[in-house]
Amino acid sequence: KIRIKLRDTGYGVSEEQKKIMFEPFERVGAESKKVDGAGIGLTITKYLVEMMDGNIDLESVVDKGSCFFVDIPIYEEAVVQT
């Protein structure tokens, strides 16, 4: 598999917030800030990653930032002889 990581030094999220992070229309942390968006970006991303037999998750520390990661399996190309 291949792992892609995206790290930020933002606000971070708590364990409780992490549980709902990928739910549609949840805008974790945006309640008290003027942040545009509908809250579906991570939901769509999760759906697409899972369609590729992958996984998406994050590690986060409040007031330190987060690290999102995507794991996608790598398949060997099948050789078909005719």
Biopython code that builds the backbone (N, CA, C, O; Angstrom):
import numpy as np
from Bio.PDB.StructureBuilder import StructureBuilder

atoms = [
    (1, "LYS", "N", (0.844, -1.184, 0.000)),
    (1, "LYS", "CA", (0.000, 0.000, 0.000)),
    (1, "LYS", "C", (0.884, 1.239, 0.000)),
    (1, "LYS", "O", (2.073, 1.182, 0.313)),
    (2, "ILE", "N", (0.286, 2.327, -0.350)),
    (2, "ILE", "CA", (0.971, 3.610, -0.315)),
    (2, "ILE", "C", (0.249, 4.491, 0.696)),
    (2, "ILE", "O", (-0.979, 4.471, 0.772)),
    (3, "ARG", "N", (1.000, 5.258, 1.467)),
    (3, "ARG", "CA", (0.409, 6.160, 2.458)),
    (3, "ARG", "C", (0.730, 7.595, 2.060)),
    (3, "ARG", "O", (1.881, 7.948, 1.802)),
    (4, "ILE", "N", (-0.308, 8.401, 2.018)),
    (4, "ILE", "CA", (-0.173, 9.829, 1.749)),
    (4, "ILE", "C", (-0.556, 10.553, 3.024)),
    (4, "ILE", "O", (-1.618, 10.305, 3.596)),
    (5, "LYS", "N", (0.327, 11.465, 3.473)),
    (5, "LYS", "CA", (0.068, 12.210, 4.712)),
    (5, "LYS", "C", (-0.059, 13.698, 4.414)),
    (5, "LYS", "O", (0.623, 14.238, 3.543)),
    (6, "LEU", "N", (-0.948, 14.344, 5.157)),
    (6, "LEU", "CA", (-1.104, 15.789, 5.098)),
    (6, "LEU", "C", (-1.118, 16.292, 6.532)),
    (6, "LEU", "O", (-2.021, 15.967, 7.303)),
    (7, "ARG", "N", (-0.125, 17.080, 6.883)),
    (7, "ARG", "CA", (0.023, 17.568, 8.258)),
    (7, "ARG", "C", (-0.240, 19.074, 8.291)),
    (7, "ARG", "O", (0.152, 19.804, 7.381)),
    (8, "ASP", "N", (-0.908, 19.525, 9.351)),
    (8, "ASP", "CA", (-1.086, 20.959, 9.557)),
    (8, "ASP", "C", (-0.753, 21.322, 10.991)),
    (8, "ASP", "O", (-0.656, 20.453, 11.857)),
    (9, "THR", "N", (-0.584, 22.578, 11.230)),
    (9, "THR", "CA", (-0.275, 23.064, 12.580)),
    (9, "THR", "C", (-1.427, 23.931, 13.088)),
    (9, "THR", "O", (-1.215, 24.934, 13.770)),
    (10, "GLY", "N", (-2.645, 23.525, 12.744)),
    (10, "GLY", "CA", (-3.831, 24.287, 13.116)),
    (10, "GLY", "C", (-4.293, 24.009, 14.528)),
    (10, "GLY", "O", (-3.490, 23.773, 15.431)),
    (11, "TYR", "N", (-5.603, 24.042, 14.700)),
    (11, "TYR", "CA", (-6.198, 23.925, 16.028)),
    (11, "TYR", "C", (-6.206, 22.505, 16.569)),
    (11, "TYR", "O", (-6.263, 22.306, 17.782)),
    (12, "GLY", "N", (-6.151, 21.515, 15.683)),
    (12, "GLY", "CA", (-6.266, 20.137, 16.134)),
    (12, "GLY", "C", (-7.699, 19.820, 16.535)),
    (12, "GLY", "O", (-8.531, 20.721, 16.639)),
    (13, "VAL", "N", (-7.988, 18.547, 16.759)),
    (13, "VAL", "CA", (-9.330, 18.137, 17.175)),
    (13, "VAL", "C", (-9.232, 17.157, 18.331)),
    (13, "VAL", "O", (-8.252, 16.425, 18.471)),
    (14, "SER", "N", (-10.265, 17.162, 19.152)),
    (14, "SER", "CA", (-10.324, 16.254, 20.293)),
    (14, "SER", "C", (-10.739, 14.859, 19.832)),
    (14, "SER", "O", (-11.139, 14.676, 18.682)),
    (15, "GLU", "N", (-10.645, 13.886, 20.720)),
    (15, "GLU", "CA", (-11.079, 12.525, 20.399)),
    (15, "GLU", "C", (-12.575, 12.494, 20.079)),
    (15, "GLU", "O", (-13.002, 11.755, 19.192)),
    (16, "GLU", "N", (-13.366, 13.285, 20.790)),
    (16, "GLU", "CA", (-14.812, 13.345, 20.524)),
    (16, "GLU", "C", (-15.079, 13.928, 19.138)),
    (16, "GLU", "O", (-15.931, 13.420, 18.409)),
    (17, "GLN", "N", (-14.364, 14.981, 18.772)),
    (17, "GLN", "CA", (-14.536, 15.576, 17.452)),
    (17, "GLN", "C", (-14.077, 14.624, 16.356)),
    (17, "GLN", "O", (-14.672, 14.572, 15.279)),
    (18, "LYS", "N", (-13.023, 13.877, 16.633)),
    (18, "LYS", "CA", (-12.496, 12.932, 15.655)),
    (18, "LYS", "C", (-13.542, 11.886, 15.275)),
    (18, "LYS", "O", (-13.582, 11.436, 14.129)),
    (19, "LYS", "N", (-14.388, 11.498, 16.230)),
    (19, "LYS", "CA", (-15.406, 10.477, 15.987)),
    (19, "LYS", "C", (-16.412, 10.905, 14.922)),
    (19, "LYS", "O", (-16.984, 10.055, 14.240)),
    (20, "ILE", "N", (-16.636, 12.221, 14.770)),
    (20, "ILE", "CA", (-17.631, 12.702, 13.809)),
    (20, "ILE", "C", (-17.003, 13.426, 12.619)),
    (20, "ILE", "O", (-17.719, 13.968, 11.776)),
    (21, "MET", "N", (-15.706, 13.438, 12.547)),
    (21, "MET", "CA", (-14.982, 14.203, 11.539)),
    (21, "MET", "C", (-15.404, 13.881, 10.102)),
    (21, "MET", "O", (-15.456, 14.783, 9.265)),
    (22, "PHE", "N", (-15.703, 12.632, 9.805)),
    (22, "PHE", "CA", (-16.012, 12.219, 8.443)),
    (22, "PHE", "C", (-17.514, 12.092, 8.185)),
    (22, "PHE", "O", (-17.921, 11.584, 7.140)),
    (23, "GLU", "N", (-18.335, 12.548, 9.126)),
    (23, "GLU", "CA", (-19.786, 12.510, 8.955)),
    (23, "GLU", "C", (-20.230, 13.696, 8.098)),
    (23, "GLU", "O", (-19.669, 14.786, 8.211)),
    (24, "PRO", "N", (-21.251, 13.488, 7.229)),
    (24, "PRO", "CA", (-21.703, 14.588, 6.380)),
    (24, "PRO", "C", (-22.261, 15.757, 7.195)),
    (24, "PRO", "O", (-22.960, 15.570, 8.191)),
    (25, "PHE", "N", (-21.936, 16.940, 6.751)),
    (25, "PHE", "CA", (-22.411, 18.215, 7.297)),
    (25, "PHE", "C", (-21.891, 18.534, 8.694)),
    (25, "PHE", "O", (-22.362, 19.477, 9.329)),
    (26, "GLU", "N", (-20.933, 17.767, 9.170)),
    (26, "GLU", "CA", (-20.263, 18.089, 10.431)),
    (26, "GLU", "C", (-19.103, 19.021, 10.100)),
    (26, "GLU", "O", (-18.233, 18.673, 9.302)),
    (27, "ARG", "N", (-19.090, 20.161, 10.688)),
    (27, "ARG", "CA", (-18.044, 21.145, 10.443)),
    (27, "ARG", "C", (-17.264, 21.336, 11.727)),
    (27, "ARG", "O", (-17.338, 22.383, 12.370)),
    (28, "VAL", "N", (-16.519, 20.314, 12.086)),
    (28, "VAL", "CA", (-15.788, 20.283, 13.345)),
    (28, "VAL", "C", (-14.872, 21.499, 13.457)),
    (28, "VAL", "O", (-14.014, 21.729, 12.605)),
    (29, "GLY", "N", (-15.069, 22.259, 14.509)),
    (29, "GLY", "CA", (-14.229, 23.413, 14.766)),
    (29, "GLY", "C", (-14.645, 24.681, 14.054)),
    (29, "GLY", "O", (-14.137, 25.757, 14.368)),
    (30, "ALA", "N", (-15.566, 24.581, 13.095)),
    (30, "ALA", "CA", (-15.970, 25.759, 12.327)),
    (30, "ALA", "C", (-17.116, 26.517, 12.988)),
    (30, "ALA", "O", (-17.494, 27.596, 12.530)),
    (31, "GLU", "N", (-17.669, 25.958, 14.062)),
    (31, "GLU", "CA", (-18.826, 26.577, 14.710)),
    (31, "GLU", "C", (-18.525, 27.992, 15.182)),
    (31, "GLU", "O", (-19.370, 28.880, 15.068)),
    (32, "SER", "N", (-17.345, 28.201, 15.703)),
    (32, "SER", "CA", (-17.009, 29.499, 16.276)),
    (32, "SER", "C", (-16.125, 30.343, 15.357)),
    (32, "SER", "O", (-15.681, 31.425, 15.741)),
    (33, "LYS", "N", (-15.871, 29.848, 14.145)),
    (33, "LYS", "CA", (-15.007, 30.567, 13.211)),
    (33, "LYS", "C", (-15.753, 30.805, 11.913)),
    (33, "LYS", "O", (-16.674, 30.063, 11.571)),
    (34, "LYS", "N", (-15.358, 31.830, 11.199)),
    (34, "LYS", "CA", (-15.972, 32.130, 9.909)),
    (34, "LYS", "C", (-15.254, 31.331, 8.831)),
    (34, "LYS", "O", (-14.335, 31.821, 8.175)),
    (35, "VAL", "N", (-15.700, 30.078, 8.663)),
    (35, "VAL", "CA", (-15.105, 29.183, 7.680)),
    (35, "VAL", "C", (-16.197, 28.760, 6.714)),
    (35, "VAL", "O", (-17.223, 28.220, 7.129)),
    (36, "ASP", "N", (-15.980, 29.006, 5.420)),
    (36, "ASP", "CA", (-16.951, 28.606, 4.408)),
    (36, "ASP", "C", (-16.916, 27.097, 4.213)),
    (36, "ASP", "O", (-15.909, 26.443, 4.486)),
    (37, "GLY", "N", (-18.019, 26.566, 3.743)),
    (37, "GLY", "CA", (-18.085, 25.150, 3.407)),
    (37, "GLY", "C", (-19.355, 24.517, 3.933)),
    (37, "GLY", "O", (-20.006, 25.032, 4.842)),
    (38, "ALA", "N", (-19.690, 23.380, 3.333)),
    (38, "ALA", "CA", (-20.913, 22.675, 3.706)),
    (38, "ALA", "C", (-20.661, 21.507, 4.649)),
    (38, "ALA", "O", (-21.602, 20.964, 5.228)),
    (39, "GLY", "N", (-19.409, 21.122, 4.805)),
    (39, "GLY", "CA", (-19.107, 20.003, 5.686)),
    (39, "GLY", "C", (-19.236, 18.651, 5.013)),
    (39, "GLY", "O", (-19.555, 17.659, 5.669)),
    (40, "ILE", "N", (-18.988, 18.600, 3.694)),
    (40, "ILE", "CA", (-19.081, 17.311, 3.002)),
    (40, "ILE", "C", (-17.761, 16.888, 2.345)),
    (40, "ILE", "O", (-17.678, 15.786, 1.801)),
    (41, "GLY", "N", (-16.752, 17.718, 2.382)),
    (41, "GLY", "CA", (-15.485, 17.414, 1.725)),
    (41, "GLY", "C", (-14.830, 16.146, 2.241)),
    (41, "GLY", "O", (-14.428, 15.295, 1.447)),
    (42, "LEU", "N", (-14.714, 16.001, 3.552)),
    (42, "LEU", "CA", (-14.089, 14.799, 4.113)),
    (42, "LEU", "C", (-14.961, 13.561, 3.917)),
    (42, "LEU", "O", (-14.449, 12.450, 3.781)),
    (43, "THR", "N", (-16.279, 13.757, 3.902)),
    (43, "THR", "CA", (-17.193, 12.635, 3.666)),
    (43, "THR", "C", (-17.005, 12.094, 2.251)),
    (43, "THR", "O", (-16.939, 10.881, 2.048)),
    (44, "ILE", "N", (-16.920, 12.991, 1.280)),
    (44, "ILE", "CA", (-16.706, 12.587, -0.115)),
    (44, "ILE", "C", (-15.338, 11.933, -0.264)),
    (44, "ILE", "O", (-15.204, 10.904, -0.925)),
    (45, "THR", "N", (-14.330, 12.530, 0.349)),
    (45, "THR", "CA", (-12.980, 11.972, 0.274)),
    (45, "THR", "C", (-12.953, 10.559, 0.844)),
    (45, "THR", "O", (-12.368, 9.655, 0.247)),
    (46, "LYS", "N", (-13.586, 10.371, 2.000)),
    (46, "LYS", "CA", (-13.638, 9.034, 2.621)),
    (46, "LYS", "C", (-14.315, 8.036, 1.696)),
    (46, "LYS", "O", (-13.837, 6.911, 1.545)),
    (47, "TYR", "N", (-15.410, 8.427, 1.082)),
    (47, "TYR", "CA", (-16.135, 7.551, 0.167)),
    (47, "TYR", "C", (-15.237, 7.145, -1.002)),
    (47, "TYR", "O", (-15.168, 5.966, -1.349)),
    (48, "LEU", "N", (-14.552, 8.110, -1.607)),
    (48, "LEU", "CA", (-13.689, 7.809, -2.752)),
    (48, "LEU", "C", (-12.515, 6.911, -2.366)),
    (48, "LEU", "O", (-12.170, 5.982, -3.097)),
    (49, "VAL", "N", (-11.911, 7.188, -1.228)),
    (49, "VAL", "CA", (-10.790, 6.364, -0.763)),
    (49, "VAL", "C", (-11.252, 4.934, -0.506)),
    (49, "VAL", "O", (-10.568, 3.983, -0.884)),
    (50, "GLU", "N", (-12.401, 4.776, 0.131)),
    (50, "GLU", "CA", (-12.918, 3.440, 0.414)),
    (50, "GLU", "C", (-13.320, 2.702, -0.863)),
    (50, "GLU", "O", (-13.255, 1.473, -0.906)),
    (51, "MET", "N", (-13.733, 3.427, -1.898)),
    (51, "MET", "CA", (-14.046, 2.804, -3.180)),
    (51, "MET", "C", (-12.789, 2.208, -3.823)),
    (51, "MET", "O", (-12.884, 1.309, -4.659)),
    (52, "MET", "N", (-11.633, 2.701, -3.439)),
    (52, "MET", "CA", (-10.353, 2.174, -3.933)),
    (52, "MET", "C", (-9.755, 1.167, -2.951)),
    (52, "MET", "O", (-8.561, 0.872, -3.003)),
    (53, "ASP", "N", (-10.595, 0.640, -2.055)),
    (53, "ASP", "CA", (-10.167, -0.303, -1.016)),
    (53, "ASP", "C", (-9.145, 0.309, -0.070)),
    (53, "ASP", "O", (-8.294, -0.392, 0.477)),
    (54, "GLY", "N", (-9.233, 1.612, 0.118)),
    (54, "GLY", "CA", (-8.299, 2.312, 0.990)),
    (54, "GLY", "C", (-8.920, 2.698, 2.311)),
    (54, "GLY", "O", (-10.047, 2.320, 2.632)),
    (55, "ASN", "N", (-8.155, 3.463, 3.069)),
    (55, "ASN", "CA", (-8.569, 3.913, 4.389)),
    (55, "ASN", "C", (-8.073, 5.348, 4.582)),
    (55, "ASN", "O", (-6.988, 5.706, 4.123)),
    (56, "ILE", "N", (-8.873, 6.155, 5.259)),
    (56, "ILE", "CA", (-8.469, 7.514, 5.624)),
    (56, "ILE", "C", (-8.721, 7.696, 7.110)),
    (56, "ILE", "O", (-9.730, 7.230, 7.639)),
    (57, "ASP", "N", (-7.801, 8.375, 7.778)),
    (57, "ASP", "CA", (-7.957, 8.637, 9.204)),
    (57, "ASP", "C", (-7.061, 9.813, 9.569)),
    (57, "ASP", "O", (-6.407, 10.394, 8.702)),
    (58, "LEU", "N", (-7.033, 10.156, 10.826)),
    (58, "LEU", "CA", (-6.175, 11.238, 11.265)),
    (58, "LEU", "C", (-5.683, 11.007, 12.673)),
    (58, "LEU", "O", (-6.299, 10.299, 13.470)),
    (59, "GLU", "N", (-4.551, 11.629, 12.953)),
    (59, "GLU", "CA", (-4.021, 11.735, 14.308)),
    (59, "GLU", "C", (-4.035, 13.224, 14.609)),
    (59, "GLU", "O", (-3.703, 14.031, 13.741)),
    (60, "SER", "N", (-4.411, 13.598, 15.819)),
    (60, "SER", "CA", (-4.525, 15.013, 16.119)),
    (60, "SER", "C", (-4.257, 15.291, 17.590)),
    (60, "SER", "O", (-4.546, 14.470, 18.460)),
    (61, "VAL", "N", (-3.698, 16.465, 17.846)),
    (61, "VAL", "CA", (-3.477, 16.950, 19.201)),
    (61, "VAL", "C", (-4.062, 18.359, 19.262)),
    (61, "VAL", "O", (-3.686, 19.230, 18.477)),
    (62, "VAL", "N", (-4.982, 18.574, 20.196)),
    (62, "VAL", "CA", (-5.620, 19.879, 20.340)),
    (62, "VAL", "C", (-4.557, 20.957, 20.545)),
    (62, "VAL", "O", (-3.628, 20.785, 21.334)),
    (63, "ASP", "N", (-4.702, 22.049, 19.837)),
    (63, "ASP", "CA", (-3.801, 23.208, 19.865)),
    (63, "ASP", "C", (-2.426, 22.936, 19.272)),
    (63, "ASP", "O", (-1.536, 23.780, 19.372)),
    (64, "LYS", "N", (-2.236, 21.774, 18.657)),
    (64, "LYS", "CA", (-0.952, 21.445, 18.034)),
    (64, "LYS", "C", (-1.099, 21.177, 16.541)),
    (64, "LYS", "O", (-0.196, 21.494, 15.767)),
    (65, "GLY", "N", (-2.228, 20.595, 16.124)),
    (65, "GLY", "CA", (-2.428, 20.289, 14.719)),
    (65, "GLY", "C", (-2.854, 18.860, 14.484)),
    (65, "GLY", "O", (-3.078, 18.091, 15.418)),
    (66, "SER", "N", (-2.960, 18.523, 13.211)),
    (66, "SER", "CA", (-3.447, 17.209, 12.814)),
    (66, "SER", "C", (-2.590, 16.642, 11.696)),
    (66, "SER", "O", (-1.897, 17.371, 10.986)),
    (67, "CYS", "N", (-2.655, 15.338, 11.557)),
    (67, "CYS", "CA", (-2.023, 14.657, 10.434)),
    (67, "CYS", "C", (-3.061, 13.691, 9.861)),
    (67, "CYS", "O", (-3.375, 12.667, 10.468)),
    (68, "PHE", "N", (-3.583, 14.031, 8.691)),
    (68, "PHE", "CA", (-4.491, 13.148, 7.978)),
    (68, "PHE", "C", (-3.650, 12.189, 7.156)),
    (68, "PHE", "O", (-2.601, 12.565, 6.632)),
    (69, "PHE", "N", (-4.110, 10.950, 7.043)),
    (69, "PHE", "CA", (-3.397, 10.016, 6.180)),
    (69, "PHE", "C", (-4.375, 9.150, 5.416)),
    (69, "PHE", "O", (-5.449, 8.797, 5.904)),
    (70, "VAL", "N", (-3.966, 8.820, 4.195)),
    (70, "VAL", "CA", (-4.739, 7.973, 3.303)),
    (70, "VAL", "C", (-3.861, 6.783, 2.954)),
    (70, "VAL", "O", (-2.728, 6.955, 2.505)),
    (71, "ASP", "N", (-4.375, 5.581, 3.157)),
    (71, "ASP", "CA", (-3.697, 4.356, 2.754)),
    (71, "ASP", "C", (-4.458, 3.763, 1.578)),
    (71, "ASP", "O", (-5.661, 3.520, 1.662)),
    (72, "ILE", "N", (-3.740, 3.532, 0.477)),
    (72, "ILE", "CA", (-4.354, 2.952, -0.718)),
    (72, "ILE", "C", (-3.534, 1.733, -1.124)),
    (72, "ILE", "O", (-2.311, 1.820, -1.240)),
    (73, "PRO", "N", (-4.197, 0.597, -1.339)),
    (73, "PRO", "CA", (-3.447, -0.597, -1.740)),
    (73, "PRO", "C", (-2.878, -0.437, -3.145)),
    (73, "PRO", "O", (-3.459, 0.229, -4.002)),
    (74, "ILE", "N", (-1.737, -1.062, -3.352)),
    (74, "ILE", "CA", (-1.105, -1.089, -4.672)),
    (74, "ILE", "C", (-1.262, -2.506, -5.203)),
    (74, "ILE", "O", (-0.877, -3.474, -4.547)),
    (75, "TYR", "N", (-1.818, -2.616, -6.373)),
    (75, "TYR", "CA", (-2.025, -3.924, -6.988)),
    (75, "TYR", "C", (-1.048, -4.096, -8.138)),
    (75, "TYR", "O", (-0.788, -3.169, -8.904)),
    (76, "GLU", "N", (-0.517, -5.304, -8.237)),
    (76, "GLU", "CA", (0.331, -5.597, -9.370)),
    (76, "GLU", "C", (-0.535, -5.728, -10.607)),
    (76, "GLU", "O", (-1.643, -6.264, -10.563)),
    (77, "GLU", "N", (-0.011, -5.233, -11.698)),
    (77, "GLU", "CA", (-0.750, -5.307, -12.959)),
    (77, "GLU", "C", (-0.859, -6.758, -13.404)),
    (77, "GLU", "O", (0.138, -7.479, -13.454)),
    (78, "ALA", "N", (-2.049, -7.169, -13.718)),
    (78, "ALA", "CA", (-2.260, -8.538, -14.176)),
    (78, "ALA", "C", (-1.816, -8.658, -15.628)),
    (78, "ALA", "O", (-2.159, -7.821, -16.463)),
    (79, "VAL", "N", (-1.067, -9.683, -15.914)),
    (79, "VAL", "CA", (-0.619, -9.938, -17.280)),
    (79, "VAL", "C", (-1.472, -11.055, -17.846)),
    (79, "VAL", "O", (-1.504, -12.166, -17.317)),
    (80, "VAL", "N", (-2.156, -10.744, -18.921)),
    (80, "VAL", "CA", (-3.033, -11.722, -19.555)),
    (80, "VAL", "C", (-2.397, -12.143, -20.869)),
    (80, "VAL", "O", (-2.107, -11.310, -21.727)),
    (81, "GLN", "N", (-2.186, -13.433, -21.017)),
    (81, "GLN", "CA", (-1.627, -13.949, -22.263)),
    (81, "GLN", "C", (-2.736, -14.571, -23.078)),
    (81, "GLN", "O", (-3.587, -15.295, -22.561)),
    (82, "THR", "N", (-2.708, -14.275, -24.363)),
    (82, "THR", "CA", (-3.722, -14.852, -25.245)),
    (82, "THR", "C", (-3.100, -15.738, -26.280)),
    (82, "THR", "O", (-3.807, -16.309, -27.110)),
]
sb = StructureBuilder()
sb.init_structure("model")
sb.init_model(0)
sb.init_chain("A")
sb.init_seg("    ")
for serial, (resi, resn, name, xyz) in enumerate(atoms, 1):
    if name == "N":
        sb.init_residue(resn, " ", resi, " ")
    sb.init_atom(name, np.array(xyz, "f"), 0.0, 1.0, " ", f" {name:<3s}", serial, name[0])
structure = sb.get_structure()
